[in-house]
Each structure stands twice: as structure tokens, then as C-alpha cells.
Amino acid sequence: MQFHSFLEFVPKIQELRLPGLSEQLTMAPAIRKQLLEKSIINPKKAAVICLFYEGMHGETCFYLIRRSSYPGVHSNQVGFPGGQIDSADQTPWDAAKRELWEELGISTTQVSRIRAITPLYIPPSHFWVDCFLAYSTRQTELNIDQDEVKEVISVSLAEFINIKKSFTDQLENNGNKTPIYTLSNNIVWGATAMMLAEIKSIISQALS
């Protein structure tokens, strides 16, 4: 889809009812479903952003990143730009924009909010995450924080909308098959895949 056409659908995306956790769970491994049934006590807070922008040929794309290696459960994983909410952040949206600036060098003034999707709890890291859909109409040169970001992955919206989930047993130690998306030759799973499932549903509804 061309970016100028995507922008015409933004008002409809904003008005749609969110599919919610039930849609997210379509991309959840079995153990994740069990963990989400337990009580969530004092989680840490984080915010991430799915930023749509115009690709080199006018097509609609969005960013994923591969995190750098570090001593943590999300080391080297593919996800959205974003991170922990700081005390200086007035809202989760402010945190998401700040993290986008710190990780990719995209100015907060270049980002327009579309809407938030259903917040999601991530048991392995004990984070409660707000995810925002946004867009930028300005071309920008990325300034990547190499300490946090190993690779920036550009995903075509057309590829994403048409992708089907598959399964692997290489990502969990319990022998269960984990649902995955393969986007731009990268395996996406866990919380990011769950959020993408809801985003995919919303955009598919808007385009129908």
C-alpha cells in the first residue's frame, strides 16, 4: 500500500474497536497463556511504538529493531523501538517517543500518534507495556544507538498484512511449538508477535 493511501485510512483505524487480548493470544505460546492467568503484582512499566513511514518507493513500512546482546531476557530479540518509562515521562506516549528518539534518532516532533492498542503484560521480564501506533510524514536519517540497537528492520505493510503465522519448537525449552511471524527474513515471536497480531487485525479491518 502506498503511504499516501495509508494516511487516508488513519481516521478509520482510530475509530475501530480493539480486538484485545483474545487476538493477541493467537500468537502466544501455550506457557504464555498460562502465565497471563496469574495475578500481576507491581509490574514495571514500558512503552513501545509501531511507527509507519514512507519507504523508498512510496510504500508504507514500519520499523522493528533487533536489540543488542545484553544480560537480559530480551537480549538479541526482535521488537518495537521503546523501553522502560522513566519518572520524567509524563505519559506512556511521551516515553515511547523519547525512546524512539534515543534508539533511532527520530525526533518527537516528527511523530504523529494514531492510537494505542491493548496493553500487554510480559511475564519473563515483568513489564506492563503500552504500544502505540504512529506515523511520520518526514524523511529522516536514522541515528542508531549501537548500545541498544543491533539492527533496524524495515517491514513492508503489504508483506505484514499478507503474512501467515507459522510455528517453531526452537524458542521454548518446554517442547511446545511457538507461533511466529517471519518478517523481512527475521523471526518475530513472544510479546511483539502478540502485539503485531492485534495491529494486523485492526489494519485489516480498516482496509476491508
N, C-alpha and C positions, 0 to 999 in steps of 0.2 A: 504494500500500500504506500502510495506517495504521501509525504509528510503533510502537504497542504490538505490532502483529503482527511488524514487522521485528525487534524485540528478541527475539522468540521464536526467530527463525532464527539469531541470533548464534552459539550453540554449534555449529551445523552449518557456518556459514561458517568458523569457527575450525578445524574438523576436515578440511575439504576439501583435497585435493591441489591445489597451484597449477598452473595451465595453463602458466605460464612464458613464456619469450621467444617461443616459437612463436606464442602467442596475441597477444602484444604486437606482433609483426611484421605481423599482419593490418592494422594501422593505420599502418604505416611507409611513407614514400615510398621509392622504389627506391634512391635515393642513401644513405638511412639504413642500409639492409640491407648495402650495400657497406662503409660506414664501420665498422659493428659487427664486421665480419670482421677488422679490423686490430687489432694489439696495443694495449692500453690501458696507458699508462705514467704513473704518478703522477697520477691524476685528482684533482681537488678533490672534496670530499665535501659532500653536501647531503641534506636530509630534508624531505619534504612530507607533508601529512596530508589524507586524504579524510574529512571529519567529517560523519556523519549526525546529523540532528536532526529534531525535530518541527515541521512547518510550521504555518501559521495555522489550517488546517482539520484538523489531526491527521495529515496525510500525512507520509511520510518524504521528506526532502530532504537534499541535501548542498551544500557551498559550493565554488564556483570563484571565482577573482578575476581581474580584468584588471590587469596590472601597469602602473604609471605609466611614462611615457616617460623613458628614460634612455639614456646611450651604451652600449648592450649588445645582445647578440643576442636577448634575450628581452623587449626593450622593447615595451610595449603588447600583449603576448600574454596569452592566457587560460591559466591553470594552477591548480594547487592552492596553498593557503597553504603557505609553507615557505621555506627558504633554506639558506644555507651553514652547515655545522656549525662551531661555534666550539670553541676549546680548553677552554672552561669546560663544555661539554656532555659529560656522562659517556657518553651513548649517542646514537645517531641518533634514538631515540624522544624523548629529552629535548630534542634540537634541534628536532624537529618541533613539540612542544608549546610550546617557547619562541617559535618563530616565529609560531605561531598566536596567542599572546598579544600579541606585538609588532605583528603586522599587523592583527588583527581585534579584539583586546581580550578574547578568550575565555580565562578563567583555566585554568591547567593542572589545577586541582582539579575542573574540570567535565568533564574529558575522560577517557573510558574506552577503553582500547585493545582492539581486536578482534584484529587480526593485521597482520603485514607482508605485502606482496606481493613479487614478484620484483624485486630491484634492477635499475636500468636505467642504462646509460651514455648520456650526451647529448653527441655529438661536437662540435656547434658551440660549446658553452661548456666542454667538457672536464670535465663534472661526472658523478660517480657518485652516483646518487640512490636513497635508500631511501624507499619510500612506505608509509604506514601507514593502515589502516582503523580508524576510531574512531567513538565516538558520544557525545553529550551528552544527558542527560535533563533538563537545566535550561534554562529560557528565559533568554536573556541579551541585553542590548542591546549591539550591536556598537560598538566604539570603534576606528574605522579609522585606520590610519597613512596619511595622504594622500600622504606622500612615496614610499611603496612601492606603495600600492594605489589604483588609479584607480576601480575599480568592484567591488562584491561581487555575484556572480551566484548566485542560488538555483536549484538544479536539482531537479526532482521525480524521485524514484526511478522512478516509474511511466513518466515520459517517457523516462528514460535506458534502462530495460530494453527498451523497445519501439523505440528509435531504430535506424535503419539507417545504415550508413556511406554517404557519397557521395564525390564526387571534385571537385577543382578544380585548375586549372593556374595559379592566380594567386599561389601561395605559394612556388613554387620558380623559380629562374632557369634551370633546365636543361630546361624544357619538359615534364618528367614530371608526370603527374597525381598529386596528393597526396590520400590518404584523409583525410576529415574527418568529425567529428560536428557537427551543428548543435543546440546545447542552449540553451534559453531565448533563442533568436534570436542566439546567439553561435557563431562558428566556432571549433572546438577541433581542433587538429592537433598533429603532432610528438610529443614525448615524453609530453605529457599525454594525448593520444588513445591512445597505446600503453598507458599505464598503465590508462586507462579501459577498454580492450578486455579486459584481464585481470580487472579488477574486475567488469565486466559478465558475464564468463563465470562467475566464482565465485558471484556472487549468483544468476544464472540457475540454476546447478546446485543451490544451496541451496533455491531456491523450487520446484524441479521435484519 
